[in-house]
Amino acid sequence: MEISTVVSLLDARVVCGHQRLSEPLRAAFASDLMSDVLTLDTDGLVLITGMCNTQTIRTAEMSDIACVLLVRGKKATPDMVALACENNLVMLECAYSMYRTVGILYTHGLAPVY
């Protein structure tokens, strides 16, 4: 699934990384615990989280995560946006709950990590 498809399915707002929207995603992982994220094989991964701080971006950067999706109507802080843009990450925001977001992506064929 392409990142642009995620944007369409979730009526998400693209905060940064517009140039990477055609890139494919192979799996999704939903967590607010960044320590769990650090244990993943993250190639082509979208991280779905409500954790709205720079730690999320730092974790994504260290884990080579392609896309960070903030759920529950969370808005990225200016520091998060600057760091995500600096690291060439795609950052999205959507109003849906984590449960609904994961359900939509799963039913449209995006695989879980495990």
Order of alpha helices (4+ residues) and beta strands (2+ residues): alpha-beta-beta-alpha-beta-alpha-beta-alpha-beta-alpha-beta
